[in-house]
Amino acid sequence: MTGERGGGERLQKRLARAGVASRRAAEELITAGRVTVNGEVATLGRTVLPTDEIRVDGSLVETEALEKVTFLLHKPAGFVTTARDEYGRRNVLSAMPPVPGLHPVGRLDKDSEGLLLLTTDGQLTLTLTHPRYGHEKAYRAWTHGEPTETELRALEDGIELDDGPARALSARPARGGAFVTLQEGRNRQVRRMLDALGYPVTRLLRYRVGGLWLGDLDPGEYRELTGRDLHALLNPAQVPRHAWERAERETLGRWG
């Protein structure tokens, strides 16, 4: 039976809460026919009850059994941010320990590098990827040519992209490129915004999400987040000023 049922929960939300994938990726799994509910292939829009048996590619989904763990990975360039890749390209899970239910939070395009979160906590994934929460993401871009402060101010004022207007929270010059901070996460947005100014990006690194910084991790290295890390991630305004300034100095020293 499909459709809404009393006390039911959207299937894609249930999958995300179980740590299978982000809600968007869960919708893709459902659309591809890879999810069954009580032995029947599920369709998008299906709601489920706690007693329903849900399987993805034949494997049973256990909503409550997963231990909640979150990692920060310095994603190397060349790795795709998906759990599986139909073209056989290297994906970020190949750089991580084999933790059941571990999945990337959001996306960082194949050619980009830097801070990427992977978690088994479906609620954390929903919180970080839902547009209404607007978590900041900060990037260091290297470009062909060097944009000026005046040119970068146009990104703060807002520019028009092919999928609508886009605006940076901040944009300032750096040696051979720029620092850009966004509060939205559209596909390849920093690259497209700088390209619109006439400065194609040659390298792009994400060094902060919310109040969590990449720190001194090298490409391919990762660490498990502590409770303090998760609090800083979700509550950047509560990070002590001295800690924020230290992280900013270290970032400028390494990537400036």
Backbone as numpy.savetxt, mean C-alpha at the origin, in Angstrom:
# Nx Ny Nz CAx CAy CAz Cx Cy Cz
-27.35 -19.40 -2.08 -28.20 -18.20 -2.08 -27.32 -16.96 -2.08
-27.61 -16.04 -2.96 -26.87 -14.79 -3.02 -27.73 -13.66 -2.52
-27.09 -12.44 -2.47 -27.85 -11.28 -2.01 -27.65 -11.04 -0.54
-28.31 -10.01 -0.01 -28.17 -9.62 1.39 -28.92 -10.58 2.29
-28.30 -10.88 3.43 -28.96 -11.70 4.45 -28.76 -11.02 5.79
-29.73 -11.18 6.68 -29.63 -10.55 7.98 -28.35 -10.95 8.70
-27.60 -9.97 9.18 -26.36 -10.26 9.89 -25.22 -10.65 8.98
-25.42 -10.60 7.69 -24.38 -11.00 6.75 -23.31 -9.95 6.59
-22.21 -10.38 5.96 -21.07 -9.51 5.71 -20.65 -9.70 4.27
-20.31 -8.63 3.59 -19.86 -8.74 2.22 -18.66 -9.68 2.13
-18.70 -10.55 1.13 -17.66 -11.56 1.00 -16.28 -10.94 0.88
-16.15 -9.87 0.08 -14.82 -9.26 -0.09 -14.31 -8.67 1.22
-15.22 -8.16 2.06 -14.81 -7.64 3.36 -14.36 -8.77 4.27
-15.07 -9.88 4.22 -14.70 -11.05 5.02 -13.31 -11.56 4.63
-13.04 -11.62 3.33 -11.73 -12.07 2.86 -10.64 -11.12 3.30
-10.91 -9.82 3.23 -9.92 -8.83 3.66 -9.68 -8.94 5.16
-10.74 -9.12 5.93 -10.61 -9.23 7.38 -9.83 -10.48 7.78
-9.94 -11.51 6.95 -9.21 -12.75 7.21 -7.75 -12.68 6.78
-7.37 -11.56 6.14 -5.99 -11.41 5.72 -5.66 -12.06 4.40
-6.69 -12.43 3.64 -6.44 -13.09 2.35 -5.88 -12.09 1.34
-6.44 -10.91 1.30 -6.03 -9.88 0.34 -6.72 -8.59 0.73
-6.32 -7.48 0.10 -7.05 -6.25 0.30 -8.45 -6.41 -0.28
-9.36 -5.51 0.09 -10.73 -5.66 -0.40 -10.78 -5.61 -1.93
-10.01 -4.72 -2.52 -10.01 -4.63 -3.99 -9.49 -5.91 -4.61
-8.39 -6.44 -4.04 -7.84 -7.69 -4.57 -8.79 -8.85 -4.33
-9.52 -8.81 -3.21 -10.51 -9.86 -2.94 -11.62 -9.83 -3.98
-12.03 -8.63 -4.38 -13.05 -8.52 -5.43 -12.56 -9.15 -6.73
-11.27 -8.96 -7.01 -10.70 -9.57 -8.22 -10.70 -11.09 -8.12
-10.41 -11.63 -6.94 -10.44 -13.07 -6.74 -11.85 -13.62 -6.97
-12.84 -12.90 -6.45 -14.23 -13.34 -6.61 -14.63 -13.29 -8.08
-14.32 -12.19 -8.74 -14.67 -12.03 -10.16 -14.01 -13.10 -11.01
-12.81 -13.54 -10.62 -12.09 -14.57 -11.38 -12.62 -15.98 -11.11
-13.60 -16.09 -10.21 -14.18 -17.40 -9.93 -13.34 -18.29 -9.04
-12.44 -17.68 -8.27 -11.52 -18.45 -7.44 -12.01 -18.63 -6.00
-13.19 -18.07 -5.71 -13.72 -18.14 -4.35 -15.03 -18.94 -4.35
-15.15 -19.86 -3.39 -16.40 -20.62 -3.24 -16.97 -20.40 -1.85
-18.28 -20.45 -1.77 -18.99 -20.37 -0.49 -19.88 -21.60 -0.39
-19.62 -22.42 0.59 -20.37 -23.67 0.78 -20.37 -24.52 -0.49
-19.23 -24.52 -1.17 -19.07 -25.37 -2.34 -19.52 -24.77 -3.65
-20.12 -23.58 -3.62 -20.59 -22.92 -4.83 -19.66 -21.75 -5.18
-19.39 -21.58 -6.48 -18.57 -20.45 -6.91 -19.29 -19.15 -6.57
-18.61 -18.27 -5.87 -19.22 -17.02 -5.41 -19.24 -15.98 -6.51
-20.16 -15.04 -6.39 -20.23 -13.90 -7.30 -20.08 -12.62 -6.49
-19.64 -11.57 -7.17 -19.44 -10.28 -6.50 -20.77 -9.78 -5.96
-20.78 -9.30 -4.73 -22.01 -8.86 -4.09 -22.56 -9.86 -3.10
-21.95 -11.05 -3.08 -22.39 -12.09 -2.15 -22.15 -11.66 -0.70
-23.09 -11.97 0.17 -22.88 -11.79 1.60 -22.77 -13.16 2.25
-22.04 -13.21 3.35 -21.81 -14.49 4.03 -22.07 -14.35 5.51
-22.32 -15.49 6.14 -22.51 -15.57 7.58 -21.30 -16.22 8.23
-21.12 -16.07 9.54 -19.98 -16.70 10.21 -19.91 -18.21 10.02
-21.06 -18.84 9.78 -21.10 -20.29 9.64 -20.78 -20.78 8.22
-20.69 -19.86 7.25 -20.42 -20.26 5.88 -18.98 -20.73 5.70
-18.81 -21.74 4.86 -17.47 -22.25 4.54 -16.96 -21.54 3.30
-15.89 -20.80 3.46 -15.33 -20.02 2.36 -13.97 -20.59 1.99
-13.75 -20.79 0.69 -12.47 -21.30 0.21 -11.96 -20.42 -0.93
-10.65 -20.25 -0.98 -9.99 -19.55 -2.08 -9.02 -20.53 -2.71
-9.23 -20.80 -4.00 -8.43 -21.81 -4.71 -8.43 -23.14 -3.96
-9.58 -23.44 -3.33 -9.73 -24.71 -2.63 -9.27 -24.71 -1.20
-8.57 -23.66 -0.77 -8.05 -23.60 0.60 -9.06 -22.90 1.51
-9.32 -23.50 2.66 -10.29 -22.96 3.59 -9.80 -21.65 4.20
-10.69 -20.66 4.26 -10.37 -19.37 4.87 -10.80 -19.40 6.32
-9.84 -19.21 7.22 -10.11 -19.18 8.65 -10.05 -17.73 9.13
-11.19 -17.15 9.42 -11.23 -15.73 9.76 -10.51 -15.41 11.06
-10.67 -16.24 12.06 -10.15 -15.90 13.38 -8.81 -16.54 13.68
-8.36 -17.48 12.85 -7.19 -18.27 13.22 -5.86 -17.57 12.96
-5.85 -16.55 12.10 -4.58 -15.94 11.73 -4.01 -15.07 12.83
-2.74 -15.25 13.10 -2.04 -14.37 14.02 -1.82 -13.04 13.31
-2.10 -11.94 14.02 -1.93 -10.62 13.40 -0.47 -10.21 13.48
0.14 -10.08 12.32 1.54 -9.68 12.24 1.70 -8.76 11.04
2.53 -7.73 11.19 2.75 -6.76 10.12 4.24 -6.51 9.96
4.68 -6.48 8.71 6.09 -6.25 8.40 6.24 -4.97 7.58
7.39 -4.33 7.75 7.82 -3.26 6.87 8.92 -3.82 5.99
8.73 -3.77 4.70 9.71 -4.26 3.72 10.26 -3.08 2.92
11.58 -3.06 2.73 12.15 -2.15 1.73 12.05 -2.87 0.40
10.97 -2.59 -0.30 10.71 -3.27 -1.58 11.78 -2.89 -2.60
12.44 -3.87 -3.19 13.39 -3.54 -4.25 12.66 -3.21 -5.55
13.27 -2.40 -6.37 12.73 -2.16 -7.71 12.72 -3.48 -8.48
11.71 -3.67 -9.31 11.63 -4.88 -10.12 10.71 -5.94 -9.55
10.26 -5.77 -8.30 9.33 -6.72 -7.68 7.91 -6.18 -7.81
6.96 -7.06 -8.14 5.56 -6.64 -8.26 4.88 -6.82 -6.91
3.92 -5.93 -6.64 3.23 -5.92 -5.35 1.93 -6.71 -5.45
2.04 -8.00 -5.68 0.89 -8.88 -5.73 1.26 -10.18 -5.04
0.22 -10.92 -4.60 0.48 -12.22 -3.99 0.87 -13.24 -5.06
0.29 -13.11 -6.24 0.61 -14.00 -7.36 0.74 -13.15 -8.61
1.57 -13.60 -9.55 1.73 -12.86 -10.79 1.63 -13.83 -11.96
0.69 -13.55 -12.86 0.45 -14.48 -13.97 1.61 -14.53 -14.95
2.51 -13.56 -14.91 3.64 -13.54 -15.83 4.91 -14.12 -15.20
4.79 -14.59 -13.97 5.94 -15.20 -13.33 7.01 -14.23 -12.85
6.65 -12.95 -12.72 7.63 -11.98 -12.25 7.84 -12.12 -10.74
8.97 -11.64 -10.25 9.24 -11.71 -8.82 8.21 -10.86 -8.06
7.61 -11.43 -7.03 6.66 -10.66 -6.24 7.18 -10.49 -4.83
6.61 -9.55 -4.11 7.15 -9.16 -2.81 7.08 -10.28 -1.79
6.13 -11.20 -1.93 6.05 -12.29 -0.96 7.26 -13.21 -1.02
7.94 -13.23 -2.18 9.14 -14.06 -2.29 10.28 -13.50 -1.45
10.16 -12.25 -1.01 11.17 -11.64 -0.15 10.85 -11.78 1.33
9.70 -12.41 1.64 9.21 -12.47 3.01 9.19 -13.90 3.54
9.13 -14.06 4.88 8.97 -15.40 5.45 7.60 -15.96 5.08
7.44 -17.28 5.04 6.17 -17.89 4.63 5.13 -17.85 5.74
4.49 -16.69 5.92 3.47 -16.50 6.95 2.09 -16.66 6.33
1.27 -17.60 6.81 -0.08 -17.77 6.23 -0.88 -16.47 6.29
-1.52 -16.15 5.17 -2.38 -14.97 5.12 -1.65 -13.66 4.91
-0.33 -13.69 4.80 0.42 -12.44 4.60 0.14 -11.88 3.22
-0.13 -10.58 3.14 -0.43 -9.94 1.87 0.03 -8.49 1.91
0.36 -7.92 0.74 0.77 -6.51 0.71 -0.41 -5.58 0.95
-0.12 -4.45 1.59 -1.11 -3.42 1.85 -0.98 -2.37 0.75
-1.96 -2.30 -0.13 -1.88 -1.35 -1.23 -0.84 -1.79 -2.26
-0.41 -0.85 -3.07 0.49 -1.16 -4.17 1.65 -0.18 -4.23
2.75 -0.66 -4.73 3.89 0.16 -5.08 4.36 -0.41 -6.41
4.34 0.40 -7.48 4.52 -0.17 -8.81 5.88 -0.86 -8.97
5.96 -1.71 -9.95 7.12 -2.60 -10.13 8.43 -1.84 -10.16
8.46 -0.70 -10.81 9.71 0.03 -10.98 10.08 0.88 -9.77
9.17 1.00 -8.81 9.42 1.82 -7.62 9.95 0.97 -6.48
10.50 1.64 -5.49 11.10 0.94 -4.35 10.72 1.65 -3.07
11.12 1.03 -1.94 10.92 1.69 -0.68 9.90 1.02 0.22
9.29 1.81 1.08 8.45 1.32 2.18 7.18 0.66 1.67
7.06 -0.64 2.00 5.85 -1.39 1.69 5.47 -2.20 2.91
4.20 -2.16 3.26 3.70 -2.93 4.40 3.09 -4.23 3.92
3.32 -5.30 4.68 2.68 -6.59 4.44 2.12 -7.06 5.78
0.91 -7.59 5.77 0.24 -7.91 7.02 -0.68 -9.12 6.88
-1.04 -9.70 8.01 -2.11 -10.70 8.06 -3.37 -10.08 8.67
-3.30 -8.81 9.02 -4.39 -8.11 9.69 -5.29 -7.45 8.67
-6.42 -8.08 8.40 -7.32 -7.55 7.39 -7.89 -6.20 7.74
-8.15 -5.95 9.03 -8.70 -4.66 9.43 -7.69 -3.55 9.20
-6.41 -3.83 9.46 -5.37 -2.83 9.19 -5.32 -2.51 7.69
-5.43 -3.53 6.87 -5.44 -3.32 5.42 -6.59 -2.42 5.01
-7.78 -2.67 5.56 -8.94 -1.84 5.23 -8.72 -0.39 5.67
-8.16 -0.22 6.86 -7.93 1.13 7.38 -6.94 1.90 6.52
-5.87 1.22 6.08 -4.82 1.92 5.34 -5.16 2.14 3.87
-6.06 1.35 3.32 -6.35 1.47 1.89 -7.66 2.20 1.60
-8.49 2.42 2.60 -9.76 3.11 2.33 -9.49 4.61 2.15
-10.02 5.20 1.08 -9.73 6.61 0.78 -10.09 7.58 1.90
-11.09 7.25 2.71 -11.55 8.24 3.70 -10.53 8.48 4.81
-9.58 7.56 4.97 -8.59 7.74 6.04 -7.44 8.65 5.61
-7.12 8.69 4.33 -6.17 9.65 3.79 -4.80 9.65 4.43
-4.19 8.49 4.59 -2.86 8.43 5.19 -1.81 8.99 4.23
-0.93 9.83 4.76 0.10 10.44 3.94 1.12 9.41 3.46
1.60 9.63 2.24 2.67 8.82 1.68 3.71 9.77 1.09
4.95 9.61 1.53 6.02 10.54 1.13 7.04 9.84 0.26
7.47 10.53 -0.80 8.33 9.94 -1.82 9.54 10.82 -2.12
10.62 10.15 -2.50 11.79 10.83 -3.07 11.86 10.42 -4.53
11.81 11.40 -5.42 11.86 11.13 -6.86 13.15 11.68 -7.46
13.77 10.93 -8.36 14.87 11.40 -9.17 14.33 11.56 -10.59
14.68 12.65 -11.25 14.06 13.00 -12.52 15.08 13.39 -13.58
14.62 13.35 -14.83 15.38 13.98 -15.92 15.21 15.48 -15.77
16.28 16.18 -15.46 16.18 17.60 -15.17 15.78 17.83 -13.73
15.89 19.07 -13.27 15.58 19.40 -11.88 14.44 20.42 -11.82
13.28 20.02 -11.34 12.17 20.97 -11.22 12.48 22.03 -10.17
12.03 23.23 -10.41 12.26 24.34 -9.48 11.16 24.37 -8.43
11.40 25.17 -7.40 10.40 25.32 -6.35 9.10 25.90 -6.92
9.22 26.82 -7.83 8.03 27.41 -8.45 7.26 26.39 -9.25
7.97 25.57 -10.02 7.30 24.54 -10.82 6.61 23.53 -9.92
7.27 23.14 -8.84 6.70 22.14 -7.94 5.48 22.69 -7.18
5.44 23.99 -7.02 4.28 24.58 -6.34 3.00 24.29 -7.11
3.12 24.08 -8.41 1.94 23.74 -9.22 1.33 22.42 -8.77
2.18 21.51 -8.27 1.65 20.23 -7.78 0.85 20.43 -6.51
1.25 21.39 -5.67 0.50 21.70 -4.46 -0.80 22.41 -4.78
-0.78 23.23 -5.83 -2.00 23.93 -6.24 -2.98 22.98 -6.92
-2.44 21.92 -7.53 -3.28 20.94 -8.21 -3.13 21.00 -9.72
-3.00 19.84 -10.33 -2.91 19.76 -11.78 -3.91 18.72 -12.29
-4.16 18.76 -13.57 -5.12 17.85 -14.18 -4.39 16.66 -14.79
-4.78 15.45 -14.37 -4.27 14.22 -14.98 -5.37 13.59 -15.81
-5.04 12.53 -16.53 -6.05 11.94 -17.41 -7.20 11.29 -16.65
-7.01 11.03 -15.34 -8.10 10.46 -14.54 -8.63 11.46 -13.51
-8.41 12.75 -13.77 -8.97 13.77 -12.90 -7.91 14.62 -12.23
-8.33 15.62 -11.47 -7.38 16.52 -10.80 -6.59 15.79 -9.72
-5.35 16.25 -9.51 -4.48 15.65 -8.49 -3.72 16.78 -7.80
-3.49 16.59 -6.50 -2.81 17.63 -5.74 -1.87 16.99 -4.73
-0.69 17.55 -4.61 0.27 17.09 -3.60 0.09 17.89 -2.32
0.27 17.22 -1.17 0.27 17.95 0.09 1.48 18.86 0.17
2.61 18.36 -0.33 3.82 19.17 -0.39 4.70 18.66 -1.51
5.48 19.56 -2.08 6.43 19.21 -3.14 7.57 20.22 -3.07
8.80 19.71 -2.91 9.94 20.62 -2.82 11.14 20.04 -3.55
12.01 20.89 -4.01 13.15 20.41 -4.80 14.11 19.56 -3.97
14.80 18.66 -4.66 15.88 17.87 -4.09 16.96 17.75 -5.15
18.12 17.33 -4.76 19.21 17.19 -5.72 18.82 16.17 -6.79
18.68 16.64 -8.02 18.32 15.74 -9.12 16.89 15.29 -9.13
15.99 16.02 -8.42 14.60 15.59 -8.41 13.76 16.35 -7.40
12.96 15.61 -6.61 12.02 16.27 -5.70 11.58 15.33 -4.60
11.09 15.95 -3.50 10.35 15.25 -2.46 8.89 15.59 -2.65
8.03 14.56 -2.68 6.59 14.78 -2.90 5.81 13.97 -1.87
4.84 14.62 -1.24 3.97 13.95 -0.28 2.53 14.01 -0.77
1.85 12.86 -0.76 0.47 12.75 -1.21 -0.43 12.28 -0.07
-1.72 12.56 -0.23 -2.71 12.01 0.71 -3.69 11.12 -0.04
-3.34 10.79 -1.25 -4.13 9.85 -2.05 -3.16 8.90 -2.72
-3.65 7.82 -3.28 -2.74 6.83 -3.81 -3.16 6.25 -5.14
-3.38 7.11 -6.12 -3.77 6.62 -7.44 -2.57 5.99 -8.15
-2.87 5.20 -9.16 -1.83 4.44 -9.85 -0.74 5.34 -10.43
0.52 5.08 -10.03 1.69 5.79 -10.54 1.52 7.31 -10.48
0.92 7.78 -9.42 0.52 9.19 -9.35 1.72 10.14 -9.33
2.72 9.86 -8.50 3.87 10.76 -8.44 4.55 10.83 -9.80
4.72 9.69 -10.44 5.35 9.66 -11.76 4.56 10.51 -12.75
3.25 10.36 -12.74 2.43 11.09 -13.72 2.41 12.59 -13.43
2.42 12.95 -12.15 2.40 14.38 -11.82 3.70 15.07 -12.25
4.83 14.43 -11.97 6.10 15.04 -12.37 6.27 15.01 -13.89
5.78 13.98 -14.52 5.84 13.91 -15.98 5.03 15.04 -16.60
3.89 15.38 -15.96 3.06 16.48 -16.46 3.79 17.82 -16.39
4.77 17.92 -15.49 5.57 19.15 -15.40 6.73 19.13 -16.40
6.94 17.98 -17.05 8.04 17.87 -17.99 9.30 17.29 -17.38
9.15 16.57 -16.25 10.31 15.97 -15.57 10.05 14.48 -15.33
10.29 13.65 -16.34 10.05 12.21 -16.18 10.88 11.63 -15.04
10.27 10.73 -14.28 10.92 10.12 -13.13 11.81 8.96 -13.59
13.04 8.96 -13.12 13.98 7.87 -13.42 14.10 6.88 -12.26
13.76 7.35 -11.07 13.79 6.48 -9.88 12.82 7.05 -8.86
12.09 6.16 -8.17 11.11 6.62 -7.20 11.17 5.74 -5.96
11.27 6.38 -4.80 11.37 5.67 -3.54 10.37 6.24 -2.55
9.59 5.36 -1.90 8.67 5.79 -0.85 9.38 5.61 0.49
9.44 6.69 1.28 10.20 6.60 2.53 9.33 6.79 3.77
8.06 7.13 3.62 7.20 7.28 4.79 5.75 7.00 4.43
5.04 6.31 5.35 3.58 6.18 5.29 3.06 6.55 6.66
2.15 7.51 6.72 1.67 7.99 8.02 2.84 8.47 8.85
2.99 7.93 10.05 4.10 8.29 10.91 5.19 7.24 10.96
5.20 6.34 9.98 6.18 5.26 9.92 7.19 5.54 8.81
8.49 5.47 9.15 9.55 5.80 8.22 10.31 4.55 7.80
10.88 4.59 6.61 11.65 3.46 6.08 12.90 3.20 6.92
13.52 4.26 7.39 14.70 4.09 8.23 15.91 3.60 7.45
16.70 2.72 8.08 17.97 2.31 7.48 17.91 0.95 6.79
16.71 0.46 6.51 16.61 -0.82 5.82 17.15 -0.70 4.40
17.89 -1.72 3.96 18.36 -1.79 2.59 17.35 -2.55 1.73
17.42 -2.41 0.40 16.48 -3.13 -0.47 16.46 -4.63 -0.16
15.25 -5.16 0.02 15.08 -6.58 0.32 15.04 -6.89 1.80
15.44 -5.94 2.64 15.40 -6.16 4.09 14.01 -5.82 4.63
13.63 -6.47 5.73 12.34 -6.22 6.35 12.47 -6.35 7.86
11.46 -5.82 8.56 11.39 -6.00 10.00 9.93 -6.06 10.42
9.68 -6.76 11.51 8.32 -6.84 12.03 8.01 -5.58 12.83
6.81 -5.06 12.65 6.41 -3.85 13.35 5.99 -4.14 14.79
6.37 -3.25 15.67 5.96 -3.32 17.07 4.65 -2.57 17.25
4.09 -2.67 18.45 2.89 -1.90 18.76 3.14 -0.41 18.64
4.32 0.03 19.03 4.66 1.45 18.91 4.73 1.86 17.44
5.29 1.01 16.60 5.35 1.29 15.16 3.95 1.45 14.59
3.05 0.54 14.96 1.69 0.57 14.43 0.96 1.83 14.90
1.22 2.23 16.13 0.59 3.46 16.64 1.10 4.66 15.84
2.40 4.71 15.59 2.97 5.82 14.81 2.42 5.81 13.38
2.30 4.63 12.80 1.77 4.50 11.45 0.39 5.13 11.34
-0.48 4.82 12.30 -1.87 5.23 12.22 -2.14 6.59 12.87
-1.19 7.07 13.67 -1.39 8.33 14.40 -0.17 9.23 14.26
0.14 9.68 13.05 1.36 10.47 12.85 1.41 11.74 13.68
0.26 12.34 13.98 0.24 13.58 14.76 0.71 13.36 16.19
0.70 12.10 16.64 1.10 11.80 18.01 2.56 11.36 18.12
3.28 11.29 16.99 4.70 10.97 17.04 5.43 12.14 17.69
6.27 11.89 18.70 6.99 13.00 19.34 7.79 13.80 18.33
7.80 15.11 18.53 8.46 16.01 17.57 9.93 15.66 17.37
10.63 15.31 18.46 12.06 15.01 18.34 12.28 13.75 17.52
11.37 12.76 17.65 11.50 11.52 16.89 11.25 11.78 15.41
10.25 12.62 15.12 9.93 12.96 13.73 11.09 13.69 13.08
11.64 14.67 13.80 12.74 15.46 13.24 13.98 14.60 13.02
14.23 13.65 13.92 15.37 12.76 13.74 15.19 11.89 12.50
13.98 11.34 12.33 13.71 10.50 11.16 13.84 11.32 9.88
13.40 12.56 9.92 13.50 13.43 8.75 14.96 13.74 8.41
15.77 14.02 9.43 17.19 14.28 9.20 17.88 13.05 8.60
17.56 11.87 9.12 18.18 10.65 8.62 17.78 10.40 7.17
16.51 10.68 6.86 16.03 10.51 5.48 16.75 11.46 4.54
16.86 12.73 4.94 17.56 13.71 4.11 19.03 13.35 3.95
19.63 12.83 5.03 21.03 12.44 4.93 21.26 11.28 4.00
20.31 10.39 3.95 20.47 9.18 3.12 20.02 9.41 1.68
18.90 10.11 1.51 18.29 10.22 0.19 18.29 11.63 -0.38
18.70 12.63 0.41 18.58 14.00 -0.03 19.52 14.36 -1.16
